[in-house]
Amino acid sequence: MAVIIAVLLAPTALLAGEGFGWVKMTANLTRTKPPQVFIGGVRISIRASSQDHSGSSAAQRLKSQIESQLIAHDRRFSIDDGKPETVIELKVLRDEYAERWESREGEEQYDTGNKDAKGHRVYATRKVTHQYKIVRHNFSTAYKVFETPSGRSLFADTLNRNVQNEFLNGNGAPDASTLESSAIDTTTAAIAGQLTPTKETVGVLIPKGSFEAAGAFATAGLWSKYLDALEKLQPRSVPADEAYRQYGLGLAYEAMGYGAEDAETTLKYLEQASTHYNNAIDSNPKEGYFRQGYESVLNPLSKQSARAPLDRVQEALAQYQKLKEFAEAKQAGGAPDSAVGAKALPGAITNASVVDMLHAGLGEDVIITSIRSAPATAFDVSPKGLIQLSQAKASSNLIQTIQAAASGKPAGTEGTKKSPSKSTKKKSS
């Protein structure tokens, strides 16, 4: 009996202190993510082609959909094939569909038509052969963005979508046209997301306990009122409890940052959010929801976690800082770096340069020689940068050469100098 009472009281005990409670309170943040590539020339021309004739129709459909998405997501853009300022070259590399049937042995229960002594139906098991239809579709597209008439490369990437599924007796199996349309939609969304601002909704957890009343403002999307309500509350004397107020303040500033009208105000609010999230982690390091993504809590069907709050804000800080620098440089008449995180110097070889050379069919030895003889390099060797190179079919040897160049050491040199790590924490002012 004591065990039963303890189990029944457990949820109440969890709800008694500060925290997120047994039943979670949630709200949504709506944010506009800046593009990964900042395009200054607003007159756009999209040129589409395919590796072989079978992909020509898909290439034209992809072109049409991307034109529509770019204009819908960024009102600065217009399509101008006559005198474009920016050209996007698309090339469908693969558009392959295949299907096959496969027989598999299995078992099934069937009604024998008999009944046992109690009048229940009698079932038996028999072996059966099941037929499965297996469909596969591989779709990959290379694209690059460059300015005219200078030809300056802004970005290059390769996108792959490979699907394989099996269907019992072929029920519900998609045909080649359906899979191709889905691949085109996915590729369009990915390219539009890289080249234009995109809106997304992020689910977040709201602290409960003594902060639950204030949380009503957050669930209603009234973030400035949520901030006021939390600031009027006295800081908790126990650091582990105060951590939840700090986390709530971080949420409020983050949401207000995404809703600000200019990048400077957004950056100010996101800096505040980062400080409060850090305070929450420092005050209560045992609370996993402060440090980890929790998409699965908000959406049980999700197989992946969303970004952790602090990681999400720091990523946004980098994106909005780059957006601000781009706008300032454009206003001053300069030629800012177009890709987020790029620090290109005049004549420098970048990831995009290597991808262009790979797509042009240049040999690995030629590319490596170009890297070693270049007056400057500006490689992105972050995980995203390495994935970009790998998707462009860069070999391990070429990637190692790029990593060595980024570190300032010749390839194969031991004791490569490591760049100092940046602390994720910021001190409160």
C-alpha positions in Angstrom: 0.0 0.0 0.0 2.9 2.4 0.8 4.3 1.8 -2.6 1.0 2.6 -4.3 0.6 5.8 -2.3 4.1 6.9 -3.2 3.4 6.3 -6.9 0.2 8.3 -6.8 1.8 11.2 -5.0 4.8 11.3 -7.4 3.3 13.6 -10.0 2.1 16.0 -7.2 5.6 16.1 -5.8 7.0 16.9 -9.2 4.5 19.8 -9.6 5.1 21.2 -6.1 8.4 22.9 -6.9 9.6 25.1 -9.8 9.9 23.3 -13.1 8.1 22.2 -16.2 5.6 20.0 -14.4 4.2 16.5 -15.1 1.9 17.9 -17.9 3.9 20.3 -20.0 2.9 23.9 -20.9 3.9 24.9 -24.4 4.0 27.9 -26.7 5.2 28.6 -30.2 7.9 31.0 -31.3 7.6 32.2 -34.9 10.8 33.3 -36.4 12.1 34.3 -39.8 15.4 32.6 -40.6 17.7 34.8 -42.7 19.0 33.2 -45.9 22.2 31.2 -45.9 23.3 33.2 -49.0 22.7 36.9 -49.3 22.0 38.0 -52.8 22.4 41.7 -53.7 21.5 41.6 -57.3 17.7 41.3 -57.3 17.2 40.7 -61.0 17.4 36.9 -61.2 17.7 34.5 -64.1 17.5 30.7 -63.5 19.1 28.4 -66.1 18.2 24.7 -65.9 19.7 21.7 -67.6 20.1 18.0 -67.0 22.8 15.4 -67.1 20.9 13.5 -69.7 17.7 13.9 -71.7 15.5 11.9 -69.3 15.9 14.7 -66.7 15.1 17.6 -68.9 11.4 17.8 -68.0 12.2 17.6 -64.3 14.8 20.4 -64.7 12.2 22.7 -66.3 9.7 22.0 -63.6 12.3 22.6 -60.9 13.2 25.9 -62.5 9.5 27.0 -62.6 8.9 26.2 -59.0 12.1 27.8 -57.7 11.2 31.0 -59.6 7.8 31.1 -57.9 9.3 30.4 -54.5 12.1 33.0 -54.7 9.6 35.7 -55.6 7.1 34.6 -53.0 9.7 34.6 -50.2 11.7 37.7 -51.1 9.8 40.6 -52.7 13.0 42.3 -53.8 13.5 39.6 -56.5 12.2 39.7 -60.0 12.8 37.3 -62.9 14.9 39.0 -65.7 16.4 36.6 -68.3 17.5 39.6 -70.4 19.8 41.6 -68.1 20.1 39.5 -64.9 22.2 40.7 -62.0 22.3 37.2 -60.4 22.2 33.8 -62.2 21.2 30.5 -60.7 22.4 27.5 -62.6 20.5 24.3 -61.9 21.6 20.9 -63.2 19.6 17.7 -62.5 22.3 15.1 -62.1 20.1 12.0 -61.4 16.4 11.3 -61.8 16.2 7.5 -61.6 13.2 5.3 -60.8 13.3 1.6 -60.3 10.8 -1.0 -59.0 10.9 -4.7 -58.4 8.9 -7.5 -56.7 10.1 -9.7 -53.9 8.6 -12.8 -52.5 8.8 -13.5 -48.7 7.7 -16.5 -46.7 5.5 -15.7 -43.7 2.7 -17.1 -41.6 -0.9 -16.2 -41.0 -3.8 -17.4 -38.8 -7.0 -18.7 -40.4 -10.4 -19.8 -39.1 -10.6 -23.6 -39.3 -14.4 -23.5 -39.1 -14.3 -25.7 -36.0 -15.2 -24.8 -32.4 -13.6 -26.0 -29.2 -15.5 -27.6 -26.2 -16.4 -24.1 -24.9 -17.8 -23.0 -28.3 -14.9 -20.8 -29.2 -13.7 -20.7 -32.8 -10.5 -22.6 -33.5 -7.7 -20.9 -35.4 -4.6 -22.4 -36.9 -1.4 -21.1 -38.5 -0.3 -21.7 -42.1 2.6 -20.7 -44.2 2.0 -18.1 -46.9 4.0 -16.2 -49.5 3.8 -12.4 -49.4 4.5 -10.3 -52.4 6.3 -6.9 -51.8 6.7 -4.2 -54.4 9.9 -2.3 -53.7 10.3 1.2 -55.3 13.4 3.3 -55.4 13.9 6.9 -56.6 17.2 8.8 -56.7 17.1 12.5 -57.4 20.1 14.8 -57.2 20.6 18.4 -58.3 23.7 20.6 -58.4 23.3 24.4 -58.4 25.4 27.4 -58.2 24.7 31.1 -57.8 26.9 33.8 -59.3 26.8 37.5 -60.0 26.9 39.0 -63.5 28.8 40.4 -65.2 31.7 39.8 -62.8 31.0 36.1 -62.5 31.8 36.2 -58.8 30.6 32.9 -57.2 28.2 33.3 -54.3 27.3 29.8 -53.5 27.3 26.2 -54.8 25.7 23.1 -53.4 24.5 19.6 -54.4 21.2 18.3 -53.0 20.4 14.6 -52.9 17.1 12.9 -52.3 17.1 9.1 -52.2 13.9 7.2 -51.4 13.3 3.4 -51.1 10.1 1.9 -49.7 8.4 -1.5 -49.9 4.6 -2.1 -50.1 2.8 -5.3 -49.4 1.0 -6.5 -52.6 2.0 -3.1 -54.1 -0.8 -1.4 -52.1 -0.2 2.3 -51.9 3.0 2.2 -53.9 3.7 5.6 -55.6 4.6 5.7 -59.3 7.6 7.4 -60.9 5.7 10.6 -61.5 4.6 11.0 -57.9 8.1 10.4 -56.6 9.6 12.8 -59.0 7.1 15.5 -58.0 7.9 14.9 -54.4 11.6 15.2 -55.1 11.2 18.4 -57.0 9.1 19.9 -54.2 11.7 18.9 -51.6 14.6 20.3 -53.7 12.7 23.5 -54.3 12.1 24.1 -50.6 15.7 23.4 -49.8 17.1 25.9 -52.4 14.5 28.5 -51.5 15.5 28.1 -47.8 19.1 28.7 -48.6 18.5 31.7 -50.8 15.6 33.5 -49.2 14.2 34.3 -45.7 12.0 31.4 -44.4 9.5 31.4 -41.6 9.4 28.5 -39.1 7.5 27.8 -36.0 9.5 26.5 -33.0 7.7 24.8 -30.1 9.0 25.7 -26.6 8.4 24.6 -23.0 7.0 27.2 -20.5 8.0 27.0 -16.8 5.2 26.1 -14.4 5.2 26.1 -10.6 4.9 29.7 -9.3 5.6 31.0 -12.9 2.6 29.3 -14.4 0.3 32.3 -14.1 2.7 34.4 -16.1 3.0 31.6 -18.6 -0.5 32.4 -19.9 0.9 35.4 -21.7 3.5 33.2 -23.4 0.9 30.7 -24.6 -1.1 33.6 -26.0 2.0 34.9 -27.8 2.1 38.1 -25.7 5.8 38.0 -25.1 6.4 41.5 -23.9 3.7 41.0 -21.2 5.3 37.7 -20.3 8.6 39.5 -19.9 7.0 42.2 -17.7 5.3 39.5 -15.5 8.6 37.6 -14.9 10.6 40.8 -14.2 8.0 41.9 -11.6 8.5 38.6 -9.7 11.2 38.6 -7.0 14.3 36.4 -7.9 14.1 33.1 -6.2 16.5 32.6 -3.3 17.3 29.0 -4.4 19.4 29.1 -7.6 17.9 25.9 -8.9 14.4 27.6 -8.7 15.6 30.9 -10.0 16.9 29.0 -13.1 13.3 28.6 -14.4 12.7 32.3 -14.2 15.9 33.0 -16.1 14.9 30.4 -18.7 11.5 32.2 -19.1 13.3 35.6 -19.5 15.4 34.0 -22.2 12.3 32.8 -24.0 10.7 36.2 -23.8 13.7 38.0 -25.2 14.2 35.4 -27.9 10.6 35.8 -29.1 10.8 39.6 -29.0 14.0 39.4 -31.0 12.4 37.5 -33.8 9.5 40.0 -33.9 11.7 43.1 -34.0 11.6 45.3 -37.1 15.4 45.7 -37.6 18.4 43.5 -37.2 20.1 45.7 -34.6 17.2 45.4 -32.2 16.9 41.6 -33.0 20.6 41.2 -32.1 20.2 43.2 -28.8 17.3 41.0 -27.7 19.0 37.7 -28.8 22.1 38.7 -26.8 19.8 39.1 -23.7 18.2 35.8 -24.4 21.6 34.1 -24.6 22.6 35.6 -21.3 19.5 34.4 -19.5 19.7 30.9 -21.0 23.3 30.7 -19.8 22.2 31.9 -16.3 19.6 29.1 -16.3 22.1 26.4 -17.2 24.6 27.7 -14.6 22.0 27.9 -11.8 20.5 24.4 -12.5 22.8 22.3 -14.6 20.7 19.2 -13.8 17.7 20.4 -15.8 18.1 18.7 -19.2 15.5 20.9 -21.0 17.8 23.9 -20.5 20.7 22.2 -22.4 19.0 19.8 -24.8 16.5 19.8 -27.6 13.0 18.6 -26.7 11.0 18.3 -29.9 9.9 14.8 -29.0 8.2 16.1 -25.9 6.1 18.5 -27.9 5.6 16.1 -30.8 5.7 12.4 -29.8 5.8 11.4 -33.5 9.0 13.3 -34.1 12.2 11.2 -34.3 14.6 14.1 -34.0 15.1 16.7 -31.3 14.9 20.4 -32.0 17.9 22.6 -31.3 18.6 23.3 -27.6 17.5 26.8 -26.6 21.0 28.2 -26.2 22.2 26.6 -29.4 19.2 27.9 -31.3 19.8 31.5 -30.1 23.5 31.5 -30.8 22.8 30.1 -34.3 20.3 33.0 -34.8 22.8 35.5 -33.5 25.4 34.5 -36.1 22.7 34.6 -38.9 21.4 38.0 -37.9 24.8 39.5 -37.4 25.7 38.4 -40.9 22.5 39.9 -42.2 23.3 43.2 -40.5 26.9 43.2 -41.9 25.5 42.5 -45.4 23.0 45.3 -45.3 25.6 47.8 -44.0 28.1 46.8 -46.6 25.5 47.0 -49.4 24.4 50.4 -48.2 28.1 51.5 -48.2 28.5 50.3 -51.8 30.8 47.4 -50.8 30.7 43.8 -52.0 30.0 41.8 -48.8 30.5 38.1 -48.4 27.4 36.3 -49.6 27.5 33.0 -47.7 27.0 32.9 -44.0 30.3 32.4 -42.2 32.4 33.1 -45.3 35.5 35.4 -44.9 36.5 35.5 -48.5 39.4 37.7 -49.6 39.9 38.9 -53.1 41.2 36.0 -55.2 40.7 33.5 -52.3 39.7 29.9 -53.0 36.6 28.9 -51.1 34.4 25.8 -50.7 32.3 27.2 -53.6 35.4 27.4 -55.8 36.3 23.8 -55.1 32.7 22.7 -55.8 32.7 24.6 -59.1 35.9 22.9 -60.1 34.6 19.5 -59.2 31.4 20.1 -61.2 33.5 21.2 -64.2 35.3 17.8 -64.1 38.8 19.1 -63.1 41.1 16.4 -61.7 41.9 16.2 -58.0 45.6 16.9 -58.6 44.7 20.1 -60.5 42.4 21.3 -57.7 45.0 20.6 -55.0 47.6 22.5 -57.0 45.2 25.4 -57.3 44.7 25.4 -53.5 48.4 25.3 -52.7 49.3 28.0 -55.2 46.4 30.3 -54.4 47.2 33.7 -52.9 44.6 33.2 -50.2 42.1 30.6 -49.1 38.9 31.0 -47.1 37.6 27.5 -46.5 34.6 26.6 -44.3 35.7 23.4 -42.5 32.7 23.3 -40.1 30.5 20.2 -40.2 28.2 21.9 -42.7 31.2 22.9 -44.9 32.6 19.4 -44.9 29.2 17.9 -45.8 29.0 20.4 -48.7 32.3 19.2 -50.0 31.4 15.5 -49.5 28.1 15.9 -51.4 30.1 17.4 -54.3 32.2 14.1 -54.4 35.4 15.6 -52.9 37.7 12.7 -51.9 39.1 12.2 -48.4 42.5 13.4 -49.7 41.1 16.6 -51.1 39.2 17.3 -48.0 42.3 16.8 -45.9 44.2 19.2 -48.1 41.4 21.8 -47.6 41.5 21.2 -43.8 45.2 21.7 -43.8 44.9 24.9 -45.8 42.3 26.2 -43.4 44.6 25.6 -40.5 47.5 27.4 -42.2 49.6 24.2 -42.4 50.7 22.2 -45.4 48.8 18.9 -46.0 50.3 16.1 -43.9 52.0 18.4 -41.4 51.8 17.2 -37.8 50.7 19.4 -35.0 48.3 21.4 -36.9 47.5 24.6 -35.1 44.1 24.6 -33.6 42.0 27.7 -33.5 41.0 28.8 -30.0 37.6 27.6 -29.0 34.9 30.1 -28.3 33.1 30.0 -25.0 29.4 29.7 -25.4 28.8 31.7 -22.2 28.5 35.4 -22.0 28.7 37.4 -18.8 25.8 39.4 -17.7 26.3 43.1 -17.9 
